[in-house]
Amino acid sequence: MREDNFLYNEFGTYLRGIFGCKVQKITIDAGFTCPNRDGKVGRGGCTFCNNQTFNPAYCHRNRSIAEQMNEGISFFAHKYPEMKYLAYFQAYTNTYDSLDVLKQRYNEVLAIDGCVGIVIGTRPDCMPDELLEYLAELAKRTFVLVEYGIESTNDATLKRINRGHDYACAVDAVKRTAAAGIPVGAHIILGLPGEEREDLMQQAELLSRLPLTTLKLHQLQVVRGTRMAEEYAEKPSDFHIFAMQDYIETVIDYIERLNPNLVLERFASQSPKELLIAPDWGIKNHELVDKVKARMRERGTWQGRLYTEKS
């Protein structure tokens, strides 16, 4: 039975349950590249990708990892003196280098006072067994969460956005990582070209069958400096740009079908206004979250309400 006030599993509550205090992620740009940019998998990257859209001001690769982390900590420390921090390796593919280099960069940030673990953003085709073995050992000593950019469960969509891997690759990476005893996160974009509402509802059911710990959702955003921006200018009719209320309803429909044990980290992303082409809702992420919660209460619904466990 659900609790009367339960809407969904929140990431902050999940972290507080582990650490017993408020925990903040600090974004780090560790200077990695991406196999979808350097030619190993492809060139040009994913059609939607512009890393400027999610790196905060302190997160810049011309600063050391320690400098970025300490500046991020100083931003929050005056307001929350007891807060602990997770280093979030977000920019590009943070498992794409030699094992020695990866160890050095992960350990550099873990040596910083107040850092209680790492979150590693990467691609599902960039998790070799030797690295997974190392992360499994590291996870015995500190918190480790590996977050895979899955983006879609539809292979036709993945090809269209030049992702460079298929969904089977993502399934394999998630299962191997979970089997190694490491919490696994997934990142999904709602509203990619060619995907209709029913595709998204099926996607929620597919993801619910994976051994995921966390899930991050956000709306498709068309941003400047991307191939998708060019495609949108050429043929906007190929894109379903969510109106805010339509997106809220879609997210709630999606949440209803998710495994109730999944931890939901976010529902939206907010690109810098000078880069954003569409949609421009004019509200901050936390304001959208409040609207989602309010609408869930109005609908009398909760995460997993329509979830059915399948073999």
C-alpha positions as CSV (number, residue, x, y, z in Angstrom):
1,M,0.0,0.0,0.0
2,R,1.2,3.5,-0.8
3,E,1.3,6.2,1.9
4,D,-1.4,8.8,1.5
5,N,1.2,11.6,0.8
6,F,3.4,9.6,-1.5
7,L,3.7,11.0,-5.1
8,Y,7.1,9.6,-6.2
9,N,10.5,8.6,-4.9
10,E,12.6,11.8,-4.7
11,F,16.4,11.8,-5.2
12,G,17.0,14.0,-2.3
13,T,15.2,11.7,0.0
14,Y,17.1,8.7,-1.4
15,L,20.5,10.5,-0.7
16,R,19.4,11.5,2.8
17,G,18.5,7.9,3.5
18,I,22.1,6.9,2.6
19,F,24.0,9.8,4.2
20,G,21.7,11.0,6.9
21,C,22.1,14.6,5.8
22,K,21.5,17.0,2.9
23,V,23.7,16.1,-0.1
24,Q,24.4,18.3,-3.1
25,K,25.9,17.2,-6.5
26,I,28.7,19.4,-7.8
27,T,29.2,19.3,-11.6
28,I,32.7,18.6,-12.8
29,D,34.2,18.9,-16.2
30,A,37.2,16.5,-16.1
31,G,38.4,17.2,-19.6
32,F,37.1,14.1,-21.3
33,T,35.8,13.9,-24.9
34,C,33.3,11.5,-26.5
35,P,33.7,8.6,-28.9
36,N,30.8,10.1,-30.9
37,R,32.9,13.2,-31.5
38,D,36.5,11.9,-32.0
39,G,35.7,9.4,-34.7
40,K,35.8,6.2,-32.7
41,V,32.0,5.8,-33.0
42,G,31.1,8.9,-35.0
43,R,31.8,12.6,-35.5
44,G,29.7,15.6,-34.7
45,G,28.1,14.1,-31.6
46,C,24.5,13.6,-30.8
47,T,22.2,15.9,-32.8
48,F,20.8,17.5,-29.6
49,C,24.1,18.0,-27.7
50,N,25.6,21.3,-26.6
51,N,27.5,20.9,-23.3
52,Q,27.2,24.6,-22.6
53,T,23.5,24.0,-21.8
54,F,24.2,22.2,-18.5
55,N,27.6,23.3,-17.2
56,P,27.5,25.9,-14.4
57,A,29.9,28.8,-14.4
58,Y,32.4,27.2,-12.1
59,C,32.5,24.1,-14.2
60,H,35.2,24.7,-16.9
61,R,37.9,22.5,-18.1
62,N,40.6,25.1,-17.9
63,R,40.3,24.8,-14.1
64,S,41.5,21.7,-12.2
65,I,39.0,19.2,-10.9
66,A,39.8,20.3,-7.3
67,E,39.3,24.0,-8.2
68,Q,35.9,23.3,-9.7
69,M,34.8,21.1,-6.8
70,N,36.0,23.6,-4.2
71,E,34.3,26.5,-5.9
72,G,31.0,24.5,-6.1
73,I,31.3,23.6,-2.4
74,S,31.9,27.2,-1.5
75,F,28.7,28.3,-3.3
76,F,26.6,26.1,-1.0
77,A,28.6,25.9,2.2
78,H,27.7,29.3,3.6
79,K,24.0,28.4,3.4
80,Y,24.2,24.7,4.5
81,P,27.3,24.2,6.7
82,E,26.5,20.6,7.4
83,M,26.0,19.6,3.8
84,K,28.0,16.9,2.1
85,Y,28.8,16.7,-1.6
86,L,29.0,14.3,-4.5
87,A,31.3,15.1,-7.5
88,Y,29.2,14.8,-10.6
89,F,31.4,14.0,-13.7
90,Q,28.9,15.2,-16.2
91,A,30.5,16.7,-19.3
92,Y,30.9,14.4,-22.3
93,T,31.9,10.7,-21.6
94,N,33.5,10.3,-18.2
95,T,34.6,6.7,-18.6
96,Y,36.4,7.3,-21.9
97,D,40.1,7.2,-21.2
98,S,42.7,4.8,-19.9
99,L,42.0,3.2,-16.5
100,D,45.0,4.9,-15.0
101,V,43.7,8.4,-16.0
102,L,40.2,7.6,-14.8
103,K,41.5,6.4,-11.4
104,Q,43.5,9.6,-11.0
105,R,40.6,11.9,-11.7
106,Y,38.1,10.1,-9.6
107,N,40.5,9.8,-6.7
108,E,41.5,13.5,-7.0
109,V,38.0,14.6,-6.2
110,L,37.3,12.0,-3.6
111,A,40.3,13.4,-1.6
112,I,38.5,16.7,-1.1
113,D,37.0,17.3,2.3
114,G,33.3,17.0,2.3
115,C,33.1,14.9,-0.9
116,V,31.3,11.6,0.0
117,G,31.2,10.0,-3.4
118,I,31.0,10.3,-7.2
119,V,28.4,10.3,-9.9
120,I,29.7,9.3,-13.3
121,G,27.8,10.3,-16.4
122,T,28.7,8.2,-19.4
123,R,27.6,6.2,-22.5
124,P,26.5,2.6,-22.3
125,D,29.1,1.7,-25.0
126,C,31.9,3.0,-22.7
127,M,32.0,0.7,-19.7
128,P,34.8,-1.9,-20.2
129,D,34.9,-4.8,-17.8
130,E,38.2,-3.7,-16.2
131,L,36.7,-0.3,-15.3
132,L,33.6,-1.9,-14.0
133,E,35.7,-4.1,-11.7
134,Y,37.5,-1.1,-10.4
135,L,34.3,0.8,-9.8
136,A,32.8,-2.2,-7.9
137,E,35.9,-2.1,-5.6
138,L,35.6,1.7,-5.2
139,A,31.9,1.4,-4.3
140,K,32.8,-0.7,-1.3
141,R,34.6,2.4,0.1
142,T,32.5,5.3,-1.1
143,F,29.3,6.1,-2.8
144,V,29.4,5.5,-6.6
145,L,26.5,6.0,-9.0
146,V,27.0,5.4,-12.7
147,E,24.5,7.3,-14.9
148,Y,24.0,6.1,-18.5
149,G,22.7,8.3,-21.3
150,I,20.1,6.0,-22.8
151,E,18.0,8.9,-24.2
152,S,15.5,6.5,-26.0
153,T,14.5,2.9,-26.0
154,N,13.7,3.1,-29.8
155,D,16.6,2.1,-32.1
156,A,15.2,4.2,-35.0
157,T,15.2,7.3,-32.7
158,L,18.8,6.5,-31.5
159,K,19.9,6.3,-35.1
160,R,18.1,9.5,-36.1
161,I,19.8,11.5,-33.3
162,N,23.2,10.0,-34.2
163,R,23.6,8.4,-30.8
164,G,26.0,5.7,-32.0
165,H,24.6,2.8,-30.0
166,D,21.4,0.8,-29.8
167,Y,19.1,0.1,-26.9
168,A,20.4,-3.4,-26.5
169,C,23.8,-1.9,-25.7
170,A,22.2,0.2,-22.9
171,V,20.4,-2.8,-21.5
172,D,23.7,-4.7,-21.4
173,A,25.5,-1.9,-19.6
174,V,22.8,-1.4,-17.0
175,K,22.6,-5.1,-16.2
176,R,26.4,-5.5,-16.0
177,T,26.7,-2.5,-13.7
178,A,23.9,-3.5,-11.4
179,A,25.3,-7.1,-11.2
180,A,28.6,-5.5,-10.0
181,G,26.7,-4.0,-7.1
182,I,26.8,-0.4,-8.3
183,P,23.7,1.8,-8.3
184,V,22.7,2.6,-11.9
185,G,21.0,5.7,-13.2
186,A,19.5,6.4,-16.6
187,H,18.9,9.6,-18.5
188,I,16.0,9.9,-20.9
189,I,14.8,12.7,-23.2
190,L,11.0,13.0,-23.7
191,G,9.8,14.3,-27.1
192,L,12.6,13.2,-29.4
193,P,11.6,13.4,-33.2
194,G,9.4,10.7,-34.3
195,E,8.3,9.6,-30.8
196,E,4.6,9.8,-30.0
197,R,2.8,9.6,-26.6
198,E,2.3,5.8,-26.9
199,D,6.0,5.3,-27.6
200,L,6.8,7.1,-24.4
201,M,4.4,5.1,-22.3
202,Q,5.9,1.9,-23.7
203,Q,9.3,3.3,-22.9
204,A,8.4,3.8,-19.3
205,E,7.4,0.1,-19.1
206,L,10.6,-1.0,-20.8
207,L,12.8,1.0,-18.4
208,S,10.9,-0.4,-15.4
209,R,12.1,-3.9,-16.3
210,L,15.8,-2.8,-16.0
211,P,17.7,-3.0,-12.6
212,L,17.9,0.8,-12.5
213,T,18.2,2.8,-9.2
214,T,17.6,6.3,-10.5
215,L,16.0,7.9,-13.5
216,K,16.3,11.4,-14.9
217,L,13.8,12.8,-17.4
218,H,13.7,16.0,-19.3
219,Q,11.9,17.6,-22.2
220,L,13.5,17.8,-25.6
221,Q,15.1,21.2,-25.9
222,V,16.3,22.6,-29.2
223,V,19.4,24.6,-28.5
224,R,21.7,26.7,-30.6
225,G,24.9,25.2,-31.9
226,T,23.5,21.8,-32.5
227,R,22.6,19.8,-35.6
228,M,19.1,19.5,-34.2
229,A,18.7,23.3,-34.3
230,E,19.5,23.1,-38.0
231,E,17.0,20.3,-38.5
232,Y,14.3,22.2,-36.6
233,A,14.8,25.3,-38.7
234,E,14.5,23.3,-41.9
235,K,11.4,21.2,-40.9
236,P,9.8,22.2,-37.6
237,S,6.8,20.0,-38.3
238,D,9.1,17.0,-37.6
239,F,9.2,18.0,-33.9
240,H,6.7,17.9,-31.1
241,I,7.7,20.8,-28.9
242,F,5.8,20.4,-25.7
243,A,3.7,23.1,-24.3
244,M,4.3,23.2,-20.6
245,Q,0.9,21.8,-19.4
246,D,1.0,19.1,-22.1
247,Y,4.5,18.1,-20.8
248,I,3.3,18.0,-17.2
249,E,0.4,15.7,-18.1
250,T,2.8,13.5,-20.2
251,V,5.3,13.3,-17.4
252,I,2.6,12.2,-14.9
253,D,1.3,9.6,-17.3
254,Y,4.9,8.3,-17.6
255,I,5.4,8.3,-13.9
256,E,2.3,6.3,-13.4
257,R,3.8,3.5,-15.4
258,L,7.2,3.4,-13.8
259,N,8.4,0.8,-11.3
260,P,7.5,2.4,-7.9
261,N,11.0,1.5,-6.6
262,L,12.8,3.8,-9.1
263,V,14.2,7.0,-7.7
264,L,13.3,10.0,-9.9
265,E,15.9,12.7,-9.9
266,R,14.4,15.3,-12.2
267,F,11.6,15.9,-14.7
268,A,13.0,18.8,-16.7
269,S,16.2,20.6,-17.8
270,Q,16.7,24.4,-18.1
271,S,19.1,25.5,-20.9
272,P,20.5,29.1,-20.8
273,K,18.1,31.5,-22.3
274,E,20.6,32.7,-24.8
275,L,21.0,29.2,-26.2
276,L,17.4,28.0,-26.0
277,I,15.3,28.0,-29.2
278,A,12.3,25.9,-27.9
279,P,10.4,25.4,-25.7
280,D,10.8,28.5,-23.6
281,W,8.4,28.0,-20.7
282,G,9.8,30.9,-18.7
283,I,9.9,29.0,-15.4
284,K,12.7,27.4,-13.3
285,N,13.0,23.7,-12.8
286,H,11.9,23.7,-9.2
287,E,8.8,25.6,-10.2
288,L,7.9,22.9,-12.8
289,V,8.5,20.3,-10.1
290,D,6.0,22.1,-7.9
291,K,3.5,22.1,-10.8
292,V,4.0,18.4,-11.4
293,K,3.4,17.6,-7.7
294,A,0.3,19.8,-7.6
295,R,-1.2,18.2,-10.7
296,M,-0.5,14.7,-9.3
297,R,-2.4,15.6,-6.2
298,E,-5.3,16.9,-8.3
299,R,-5.3,13.7,-10.3
300,G,-5.0,11.6,-7.2
301,T,-2.2,9.6,-8.7
302,W,1.3,8.4,-7.8
303,Q,4.4,6.7,-9.2
304,G,3.6,3.2,-10.3
305,R,-0.1,3.5,-10.1
306,L,-0.4,1.8,-13.5
307,Y,2.8,-0.3,-13.2
308,T,2.4,-4.0,-13.8
309,E,5.4,-6.3,-13.2
310,K,6.2,-8.4,-16.2
311,S,8.6,-11.3,-16.5
